[in-house]
Amino acid sequence: MSFEPAKKIKDIESENEAHRALMCVAHNCPNRWTVDAGSGRLCSKHAWADPLDWGAITQQIHAGAFTKAHRYEEPPRVMTKDEKIGTLLKLKDLFKMPQDPKDWAYRLQERERKGEKLSEIQRKMYRGALRVRDDA
């Protein structure tokens, strides 16, 4: 009978080792490494800085993460009842089924007749749906 927790501890240690291999070598840096330019595998903030400044850079990274996590954001604006109704009516119109399944093709044809320049694929699709022959 094998001791199961010991196996789990070894698995956890190997996972931690694999994770550490991905991290910036600057002490206590929370970033993964992105640059390997001779000074070791460093994140981009540490890689191009003087090693004497690494402590201050790491401190700024941690402070930035803290302020980002605790930043005040305004709550979303509450819509009035009339705005909600208007939005719902617009959505209702979007999902309304057309009476004619080729309505989209007729709308494109009408737009072209009015002089609007359609893309080649738009022309090809609506003409194929309506079985309109090309002019040329």
N, C-alpha and C positions, 0 to 999 in steps of 0.2 A: 504494500500500500504506500503510495507516494504522498509526500506532503504538498498538497495543492497550493496553499498560500505562498510557498516559496517560489513556485513557478509563476504565479501571478506577479510577485514582486520583481522577478527577473524580466517579465514582459513589460511591466511598467517602467523599469529602469531603461530598457532598450528603446522604448517609445520616447522617453525623456531625452535620451542621448540623440536620437534622430531629430527631435525637435530643436535641441540646442545647436545641432550642426547647421540649422537653417537661420539661426539668429545672428545678429550683428555682434562682433566680438568686443565692442566697446562696453565697458562695465555697466551693467544694469540697463542697457538699451533695450526697449521693447520691440524694436523693428527687426524685420528679417533683413538679411544681407542682400545687397543688390550689386555691389561693386567689389571686385577682387583685383586691386591695383598694387599688390606688393606689400601692403600694410596689414594684410589679413582680409577676411571677408567682412565688409562693413556696409552699413546702410548708406544711402547717398548723402545724408546729412553729416555723418562722421568721416566719410571717405575723403572729402576734399578739404577738411579742416585740419588745423594743427592738433596733434594729439594732446597738447596741453589744454586745449579748449573742449575736449570731449566731455568732461564732467559737466560743464555749463550747457553744452548742447543737449546732453541726456536730460538734464534738469528742465530745459525748455520744452523738450518733447513730452515729458511727464506733465508739466504745467499746462501745456497746450491740450493734452488729452483730457485733463481735469476740467479746464474751462469749457472745452467743447461739450463735455458730458453734462455740465451744469449750466449751460447757456440758457438764458430765458428766451423763449420764443412766444410770440403773441399767439393766442388761441385763434382758430379760424373764425372768420366773421360769420355770425348767425344770420341766415337768410330770413327775410320776412315771409309771411304766409303767401303774399302775392308773388314774390320771386320764386318760391317753391312751386306754386301752381303753374307759373309760366314755364319753368324748366321742365316740369313733368309733361306739359302739353307739347313742348318741342320734342321731347323724347318719344312721346306717343306718335307724333307725325313721322319720326324716323323709322319706327318699326311697323308702320301701317303697310299692309300688303297691297301692291298695286292691282287694279282691276285686270289690266292686260299684262301678261308676263313679259311682253316685249316693249313695255312702256319706256324703259331705259333707252332702247334703240330709237324709238320715235323722238324722244327728247334730244338725243344726240343729232339725229337727222335735222330736227328743227333748228338746233344751234348752228349747224353747218349752213343751212339755208339762209340764216340771218347774217352770215358772213364771218362767223367765228371760225378761227383756224383750229381744227382738231388734229390730234396726233395721228400718225399713220395707223397705229394699232386701234385707236378709237374708230376711225373710218372703216377699217377692215372688219372690226367686230360688229358694228351696227349694220353695215351693208350685208354681212353674212347672215345676220339674224333676220333682216327684212328681205333678204334675197334681191338686193338692188345690184344691178350690174354697174361696173365702173364706166365712167364717161369716156375714157380713152380707149 
